[in-house]
Every structure is written in C-alpha cells, then in structure tokens.
Amino acid sequence: MKKIDFNLVIFIALIVIYVIGQILIGTYSPLDKKFHFDTPADVDFLYYGSIGNQLLNSFPPQDPAFCGTYLTQPFLQFYPLAVLAKLVNPYDGIRILGVIYLILAGLILKRYFPDRYGMPLIILFAGSTFSTALNAAGVDLIARGFAHAPFYILMLIALYDRHLYLRGLSLFLAALVNGYLMIMIVPFLLILFLIHRKKEWIFLFISAGLGSILATIYIWMAAPAQPTAAMILRSLYFDPLEIIKHLVPFIILAFIYRNRAMMILLATAAVFGTLIHHNPFFPIFVIYFAGAMMTAESTVKIKNGGMLAKLVVTLLFIGFVIAGYQKYTPFKGDYYPRTDTQIKPALAWIKENTASEASFLALTADEKELALVMEYRPVYIGYIGHLAHLGLNWKERYDQTISSFQTGRVPQEVDYIFYGPVERKYFPMASLIGAVVYKDNNVSIIRAAH
C-alpha cells in the first residue's frame, strides 16, 4: 500500500481553504443577505483596489487617497493586481492573487524541502495565535495575501536557492516590495556574515542594503517632509506584550529544532516588534516566517520533538480558524461589503466620462462611510489612517476639505466635487461653486471652478 504523502494533503487542503476563504471573506452583506464580489470589504480593500485600478495610468503612480503625490511605499507587488484589475474587478483580483501566491509558495517550498514542506506552509498561510489584535501571518494573508506573500516568496528564494545571483536579486526586489520588513532582514544578514565570514553572506547583505537604500530614496522623494528615519524614530516605544503572545509558539519550536540562523531572525524580529511600532504586525510576519523555516530546514534535536512540533503547528492552525472567524465574520460589522446602490450610476458615469487622472473632492467620514469614488479616480484626501501611516501631512487637506464643503471654494488640485449621500449627511447645506456635469436623485458631480 502506497504511503500517504501528508505534505501534499496539507497543500491541497490549504488551497481548498483559501479558495473557500476568498469566496466568503468580505463578500457577504448581512444588510441585504447577498454576496457582493465587486465592492470593497473594508478601507484597505478600497485603497488596494484603487491602486490596482490606477497604477497603469501613470508612472510613478500617485497615491489614490492623496491625489498628486507619489505612493509613499514600494509598489512592485501591486502590478500583478493592476493587470488583473483590467480583466476582473480589483477585489476579485486580490482574491485570485491570494490563491496563486499560496500555490507558488507551496511549489517553491516543495522544491527546496520535498519531504517536509507541509508544516511550514501551515505556519505561513494558516497559522495564528488566538487573537487578532495584531494580525498573524495566516489571518492577514487570507485577506491581503497579494500584498505580503511576494515578500515571503522572494525570501524563500533568497535563503535557499542554489544560484547566488538569483538570491541577491530576490533580496533586492524584496526591499522594493516591503522596505519595512527588509529593515529586519538586513541586520539578520549582517549577523550571519559576521558569524560565517563567507563571501555569499556579504553579497546578500549588500544586495539587501542596495534595495533598501533605493526604497528609502523613493519614499523620501515621495514624502520629503517625512523621511524614513523620522517615521521610525516617531514609532519608538517599549511594548513587548503583543509580540510575546505571537512569539511563544516559536520559542517552543526553536527549542525543538535549535536552528541558529532562524533563532537569530526570530530574535531580530522580536526586538524590532518590541521597540518599533510604525507597523507592528510586520515583525510578527517575520516571526512566523522564522518559525516556518525552522520546521522546514532543521532536524529535531529532542526526544519526541516531532510530535511536540506537530502539536504546536496544529494549535496554530486552530488559532487561525478561530482568529480568522473573529476578524472576518460580517456579523461583527467590521468586514463586510461597503456598497451603496444609490451612487452606482454616478460612479459608472465618472468611469466613462472623466480623465483617469482627474481628482475628486469627496468625503470619507470613517471606516464605514467611505469615498467610494476613489475606486475609479484619485481623491483629494481619503482615509486618514492610511495617510498618517505613510507619513503624509494630511491635516492641511483635511481642513481644506471641511472648508470646501462649507464655503464652496475648492483647492487647486481638485477637478470635480462628488456630492453624494455621505457628503449630504455631514454637509446638508453645502453650496458648491462650479458647473453641475452630472445629477440624479442621490448624487451631484460639479466641475470645480478655480
């Protein structure tokens, strides 16, 4: 009787879980009890979908939530989404890429670790503690895998491929996919060079460093008032509790496997996550990556360690299921389709009758009342959380937006004013200056008069 390949069983099971997850997550609305596959599930989906729709219109791409400025983050991972957005809507593009990247990562792991790629796959794509205060890798990947999984794939190649130049290129590109994650990888590579004193590690360190420098220069050009160093310094404070919660299972795995390189990576991520909180779930991603690679490349060092490791990974999978449901259930009210049938005719008119680079003044009141026009055209100011995170000076534009709806006079950057249900709710008496180019019972679109 042929022995069951449990690695393959795990791989296939995860693909099925991800396909089901992409169909269900963020699509079911408890308001009308229907599935919606063409609307954003939350403010991040709107932002990512907007980038996907607009990225191919200009280079460098502008921030869809802050018209006229460059994206203040590396954006290479958005290009596959931009291509898919031309074939399907950007939200289905995000879902499709999540499954594709899972399959690609599984195939790469299978190539490097043919006898034990199942457990690292579970940790990377379906592992979590029992809380979503900060996203674990698996919980985040099932919703936004297209944005973060490319970094993992590039790191797998960088650490384990036979060809040194391909490894160096992967590290260089990884910095352009996620410069913040690379901030943790660069010291890790330097430590490995100091330990091993081999040319390959200094080559990899230089490759990662050059990519990081290029990413930093790009961010500085996009937001010169908020250089990377200032953003990090502003994020410095001591808070180890959330990191410890995610670190515990991987400390157990480190005891079982005792992989020096991955223990160094684990410690590096823990230090960054404890001290730097610009984007605190990224250190958690690195912790999960280190734990995954411990199970892939190491031999068990203690008696019955294999069984204990499988128990830890099983608990991480159970945590993924529980935490995923807690975070993404639409009945909680945080993650369901943000759609408004009242404005769909106006959005269709905008898509067909305005230039792709035309900017709109519209109102985002909070995470539930969004300027949905951003899906098709850049807005003067979008969700403030995104802008503050990127280090942009959003306060001036916020004040200008309030003033515009109160006085009717709009900033020079604005081409059109979108006056729909959200805007009417907060500014029912607004008197906007300019020619009305579209009007129905719910929305007025005014060409700005400067």
matplotlib code that plots the C-alpha trace (Angstrom):
import matplotlib.pyplot as plt

x = [0.0, 1.4, 2.3, 0.1, 2.0, 0.8, 2.7, 0.6, -2.6, -1.8, -1.0, -4.3, -6.3, -4.8, -5.7, -9.3, -9.4, -8.1, -10.5, -13.4, -12.0, -11.6, -15.2, -16.6, -14.4, -15.7, -18.4, -21.5, -23.5, -25.8, -27.7, -29.3, -28.3, -26.5, -22.9, -21.0, -17.8, -17.3, -17.2, -14.5, -14.8, -13.1, -11.0, -7.8, -9.6, -10.8, -7.3, -5.6, -8.3, -7.9, -4.1, -4.9, -7.3, -5.0, -1.4, -1.2, -2.4, 0.8, 4.3, 5.3, 1.8, 0.0, -1.5, -5.2, -6.1, -3.8, -4.1, -1.0, 1.6, 3.6, 2.8, 4.9, 5.6, 7.2, 4.6, 6.0, 3.6, 0.6, 1.5, 0.0, -3.1, -3.2, -3.0, -5.8, -7.9, -8.1, -9.6, -11.8, -12.7, -9.7, -11.3, -11.6, -8.1, -6.9, -8.7, -7.3, -3.7, -4.1, -4.7, -2.0, 0.7, -0.3, 0.2, 3.5, 4.9, 3.9, 5.7, 8.8, 8.8, 8.3, 11.3, 13.6, 12.1, 10.4, 10.0, 8.7, 7.0, 3.6, 4.2, 5.9, 3.0, 0.6, 2.6, 3.0, -0.5, -2.7, -1.0, -2.1, -2.4, -5.9, -6.3, -6.4, -5.3, -2.3, -2.7, -0.7, 0.7, -2.1, -5.0, -3.7, -2.6, -6.1, -7.4, -4.4, -2.0, -1.3, 0.4, 2.6, 3.1, 5.5, 8.0, 7.9, 8.3, 11.3, 12.8, 12.5, 14.5, 17.0, 17.8, 17.6, 18.2, 21.4, 22.2, 23.8, 22.9, 19.2, 19.3, 20.8, 18.3, 15.5, 16.7, 17.0, 13.4, 12.1, 13.2, 11.1, 8.1, 8.3, 11.1, 9.9, 10.2, 13.6, 14.8, 14.7, 16.4, 19.4, 20.8, 20.0, 22.2, 24.9, 25.0, 25.2, 28.1, 29.9, 29.4, 30.3, 32.7, 31.7, 31.5, 28.0, 26.6, 28.3, 27.0, 23.5, 23.8, 24.9, 22.1, 19.5, 21.2, 21.1, 17.4, 16.7, 18.6, 16.7, 13.3, 14.3, 15.3, 11.9, 10.0, 12.0, 11.2, 7.5, 7.3, 10.4, 8.8, 8.6, 11.9, 12.0, 14.3, 11.8, 8.9, 10.8, 12.0, 8.4, 7.4, 9.9, 8.4, 8.6, 5.7, 6.5, 3.1, 1.7, 4.9, 5.3, 1.9, 2.9, 6.5, 5.7, 4.9, 8.0, 10.2, 8.9, 9.8, 13.2, 13.8, 12.8, 14.8, 17.6, 18.3, 20.8, 20.0, 16.3, 16.7, 18.7, 15.9, 13.4, 15.3, 15.7, 12.0, 11.2, 13.5, 12.0, 8.4, 9.1, 10.7, 9.4, 5.6, 5.4, 3.7, 3.8, 2.3, 5.3, 7.7, 5.0, 5.2, 8.9, 8.4, 6.1, 8.5, 11.3, 9.2, 8.1, 11.7, 12.7, 10.3, 11.4, 15.2, 16.1, 16.2, 14.6, 17.0, 15.0, 13.2, 9.6, 10.2, 8.5, 5.2, 5.5, 6.2, 3.2, 1.0, 2.3, 1.5, -1.9, -2.7, -1.5, -3.9, -6.8, -5.9, -6.0, -9.6, -10.8, -9.0, -10.0, -13.6, -13.4, -11.8, -13.7, -17.2, -19.6, -21.9, -19.3, -19.8, -16.1, -15.6, -18.5, -19.0, -19.1, -21.6, -24.2, -26.6, -27.6, -24.2, -23.5, -24.9, -22.8, -19.7, -20.4, -20.7, -17.3, -15.6, -16.8, -16.7, -13.7, -10.0, -8.2, -6.0, -8.9, -9.1, -12.2, -13.2, -15.2, -15.8, -14.5, -16.2, -14.9, -14.1, -17.8, -18.6, -16.0, -15.4, -16.1, -15.3, -11.7, -12.0, -12.0, -10.4, -7.9, -9.4, -8.1, -8.0, -9.0, -8.9, -6.6, -5.3, -3.5, -2.1, -0.8, 0.8, 2.7, 3.9, 1.9, 0.8, -2.9, -4.1, -3.9, -6.0, -8.5, -9.0, -9.3, -12.0, -14.1, -13.7, -14.6, -17.9, -18.7, -17.7, -17.9, -14.3, -12.1, -8.3, -6.5, -5.8, -9.5, -11.1, -14.5, -16.6, -18.6, -21.7, -23.4, -25.2, -22.2, -21.4, -25.1, -25.3, -22.5, -22.9, -26.6, -26.5, -23.3, -23.3, -20.7, -19.3, -19.0, -20.9, -23.0, -22.0, -24.0, -27.1, -29.5, -31.7, -28.7, -25.5, -24.4, -21.0, -19.7, -16.8, -14.6, -14.4, -10.9]
y = [0.0, 3.4, 5.7, 8.8, 12.0, 14.2, 17.2, 17.0, 16.5, 19.7, 21.6, 20.6, 21.2, 24.8, 25.5, 24.4, 26.5, 29.6, 29.2, 29.0, 31.9, 34.1, 33.4, 34.1, 36.8, 40.3, 39.3, 38.6, 41.5, 40.9, 44.1, 42.7, 39.0, 38.9, 38.2, 41.1, 40.4, 43.8, 46.1, 46.8, 44.8, 47.4, 50.6, 48.6, 46.8, 50.1, 51.5, 48.5, 48.2, 51.9, 51.3, 48.3, 50.3, 53.4, 52.0, 51.6, 55.1, 56.9, 56.3, 56.9, 56.0, 58.6, 57.8, 57.4, 58.7, 61.8, 63.0, 64.5, 62.7, 59.6, 56.5, 56.7, 53.0, 50.5, 49.3, 46.4, 43.9, 46.0, 45.5, 41.9, 43.3, 46.2, 43.7, 41.5, 44.6, 45.1, 41.6, 41.3, 43.9, 44.6, 42.9, 39.6, 40.3, 40.4, 37.1, 35.4, 36.5, 35.2, 31.7, 32.0, 33.1, 30.2, 27.7, 29.4, 29.4, 25.8, 24.8, 26.6, 25.1, 21.7, 22.3, 23.2, 20.8, 18.0, 15.8, 18.4, 21.4, 20.8, 22.2, 25.5, 26.0, 25.8, 28.2, 30.8, 30.6, 29.2, 30.0, 32.3, 32.8, 33.0, 36.8, 39.3, 42.4, 42.3, 40.2, 37.0, 36.0, 33.5, 35.7, 38.6, 36.6, 35.1, 38.6, 40.5, 37.9, 39.7, 42.5, 40.4, 36.9, 38.1, 39.1, 35.5, 34.0, 36.2, 35.4, 31.7, 32.1, 34.4, 32.0, 28.6, 28.7, 27.3, 30.3, 33.2, 35.9, 34.9, 35.0, 38.5, 39.7, 38.3, 40.3, 43.4, 43.1, 42.2, 45.6, 47.2, 45.0, 45.8, 48.0, 47.8, 44.0, 44.4, 46.6, 43.4, 41.2, 43.5, 43.1, 39.4, 39.0, 41.1, 38.9, 35.8, 37.3, 38.1, 34.5, 32.6, 35.1, 33.9, 36.0, 34.8, 36.5, 39.8, 39.7, 39.0, 41.8, 44.3, 43.2, 43.8, 47.0, 48.4, 47.6, 49.2, 52.3, 52.6, 52.1, 54.8, 57.2, 56.6, 57.2, 60.3, 61.7, 61.0, 62.4, 64.6, 66.0, 62.6, 60.7, 57.0, 57.7, 60.2, 57.8, 55.1, 57.4, 58.6, 54.9, 54.1, 52.9, 49.8, 47.4, 43.7, 42.2, 41.6, 40.3, 37.8, 36.4, 35.5, 34.6, 31.9, 29.0, 29.8, 29.8, 26.2, 25.4, 27.0, 24.7, 21.6, 22.4, 24.7, 26.4, 29.1, 31.3, 31.2, 31.9, 35.0, 36.1, 35.3, 37.5, 40.3, 40.4, 40.3, 43.3, 45.3, 44.4, 45.3, 48.7, 50.0, 50.3, 52.1, 48.9, 46.4, 43.4, 43.2, 41.9, 39.3, 38.3, 37.7, 35.7, 33.4, 33.2, 32.2, 29.6, 28.2, 27.8, 26.1, 23.3, 23.1, 23.0, 21.6, 18.2, 17.6, 17.8, 16.4, 13.2, 13.2, 16.7, 15.9, 15.1, 18.3, 20.4, 18.9, 19.7, 23.4, 23.7, 22.1, 24.7, 27.5, 26.2, 26.1, 29.6, 30.6, 29.3, 30.9, 34.2, 34.3, 33.9, 36.5, 39.1, 38.5, 37.4, 40.0, 39.8, 41.6, 44.6, 45.3, 43.3, 43.2, 44.7, 48.5, 49.2, 51.8, 51.2, 54.9, 56.0, 53.3, 55.2, 58.2, 56.0, 54.5, 58.0, 59.0, 56.0, 56.7, 60.5, 61.8, 61.5, 58.8, 61.3, 63.6, 64.3, 64.4, 66.1, 63.5, 62.7, 59.7, 60.1, 56.8, 53.2, 52.6, 55.8, 55.8, 57.9, 55.0, 57.2, 56.5, 53.1, 54.8, 58.2, 59.7, 61.8, 64.9, 63.1, 59.6, 57.6, 59.4, 56.2, 55.3, 58.8, 59.1, 55.7, 56.8, 59.9, 62.4, 65.7, 65.1, 67.8, 70.7, 68.8, 67.7, 71.3, 72.3, 69.6, 70.8, 74.4, 73.5, 71.9, 74.9, 77.7, 76.1, 77.1, 74.1, 73.7, 74.0, 70.2, 69.3, 68.8, 67.6, 67.6, 64.5, 65.4, 62.2, 60.6, 60.8, 64.4, 65.3, 63.7, 65.9, 69.0, 69.2, 72.9, 72.9, 75.4, 74.3, 76.6, 75.2, 73.7, 70.6, 68.0, 65.1, 64.9, 62.3, 61.9, 60.9, 62.4, 65.7, 66.0, 69.5, 70.6, 72.7, 76.4, 77.9]
z = [0.0, -1.0, 1.9, 2.2, 1.4, 4.2, 2.8, -0.4, 1.7, 3.6, 0.4, -1.3, 1.9, 2.2, -1.4, -0.8, 2.4, 0.6, -2.3, 0.1, 2.1, -0.9, -1.9, 1.6, 3.2, 2.7, 0.2, 2.3, 3.5, 6.5, 5.5, 2.3, 2.8, -0.5, -1.7, -3.3, -5.2, -6.8, -3.7, -1.1, 2.2, 4.2, 3.9, 3.0, 0.2, -1.2, -1.0, -2.6, -5.2, -6.1, -6.6, -8.8, -11.0, -11.3, -11.3, -15.0, -15.7, -14.8, -13.5, -10.8, -9.5, -7.5, -4.1, -4.8, -1.4, -1.7, -5.3, -7.0, -4.7, -5.4, -3.5, -0.4, -0.3, -2.6, -5.0, -7.2, -5.7, -6.9, -10.6, -10.9, -9.3, -11.8, -14.7, -13.2, -12.5, -16.3, -16.6, -13.5, -10.8, -8.4, -5.4, -7.3, -8.5, -4.8, -4.1, -7.2, -6.3, -2.8, -4.1, -6.8, -4.2, -1.9, -4.7, -5.8, -2.2, -1.8, -5.0, -4.0, -0.6, -2.2, -4.4, -1.5, 1.1, -0.7, 2.4, 4.8, 3.2, 4.8, 8.3, 7.1, 4.7, 7.6, 9.7, 6.9, 5.3, 8.1, 11.4, 14.2, 17.9, 19.3, 18.9, 16.1, 18.0, 15.6, 12.5, 12.4, 9.0, 8.1, 9.2, 7.1, 4.1, 3.5, 3.0, 1.7, 0.5, -2.7, -0.8, 1.6, 0.2, -2.5, 0.2, 1.6, -1.8, -2.5, 0.9, 0.3, -2.9, -1.3, 1.5, -0.1, -3.9, -5.3, -7.5, -5.6, -8.1, -8.0, -4.2, -4.4, -6.9, -4.8, -1.8, -3.8, -5.1, -1.6, -0.4, -3.1, -2.1, 1.6, 2.9, 6.5, 6.5, 4.9, 7.8, 9.9, 7.3, 6.7, 10.3, 10.2, 7.1, 8.6, 11.7, 9.6, 7.7, 10.9, 12.1, 8.9, 7.3, 3.8, 0.7, -0.1, 3.0, 2.4, -1.2, 0.1, 2.7, 0.1, -2.2, 0.5, 1.5, -2.0, -2.4, 1.0, 0.0, -3.3, -1.5, 1.1, -1.7, -3.4, -0.2, 0.6, -2.9, -2.4, 1.1, 1.8, 4.9, 6.5, 5.8, 6.8, 9.8, 11.3, 10.8, 12.7, 15.5, 16.0, 16.4, 19.1, 22.4, 24.5, 24.3, 24.2, 25.2, 21.7, 20.3, 23.2, 22.5, 19.0, 20.0, 22.5, 20.0, 18.0, 21.1, 21.6, 18.0, 18.5, 21.5, 19.4, 16.3, 17.5, 14.2, 14.8, 11.7, 12.4, 16.1, 15.1, 12.8, 15.5, 18.0, 15.5, 14.7, 18.5, 19.2, 16.4, 17.3, 20.9, 20.2, 16.8, 16.2, 12.9, 11.6, 14.4, 12.6, 10.2, 12.9, 13.6, 10.0, 10.3, 13.5, 11.6, 8.7, 11.0, 12.7, 9.4, 8.2, 11.4, 10.7, 7.1, 7.2, 10.6, 12.2, 15.6, 18.5, 21.4, 22.1, 20.7, 19.4, 16.1, 17.9, 20.0, 16.9, 15.2, 18.2, 18.2, 14.5, 15.0, 17.7, 15.4, 12.7, 15.2, 16.2, 12.5, 12.1, 15.3, 14.8, 11.1, 12.0, 14.8, 12.5, 9.2, 10.2, 8.6, 11.6, 13.7, 11.5, 10.7, 7.5, 5.0, 1.5, 1.5, -1.2, -1.9, -4.9, -4.7, -6.1, -8.7, -11.6, -10.7, -10.4, -13.8, -15.3, -13.7, -15.1, -18.7, -18.8, -16.8, -17.3, -15.4, -13.6, -12.7, -8.9, -6.8, -3.6, -1.7, 2.0, 3.9, 7.3, 8.9, 8.0, 7.1, 5.3, 2.5, -0.6, -2.9, -5.9, -5.0, -6.7, -10.1, -9.5, -7.0, -4.3, -2.6, 0.7, 1.6, 4.8, 7.3, 8.8, 5.6, 5.1, 8.7, 8.4, 5.3, 7.0, 4.8, 6.1, 6.0, 8.4, 5.8, 3.3, 6.0, 6.9, 3.3, 2.7, 5.6, 4.4, 0.8, 1.8, 4.0, 1.6, -1.8, -2.7, -3.5, -3.7, -7.0, -7.1, -7.3, -10.7, -9.6, -6.4, -5.6, -3.5, -2.6, 0.4, 2.8, 1.8, 2.2, 5.6, 7.1, 4.9, 4.0, 3.3, 1.2, -1.6, -4.1, -6.8, -10.4, -13.3, -12.5, -15.0, -13.5, -11.3, -10.2, -7.1, -4.9, -6.4, -7.9, -9.6, -10.0, -12.2, -9.9, -10.6, -9.9]

ax = plt.figure().add_subplot(projection="3d")
ax.plot(x, y, z, "-o")
ax.set_aspect("equal")
plt.show()
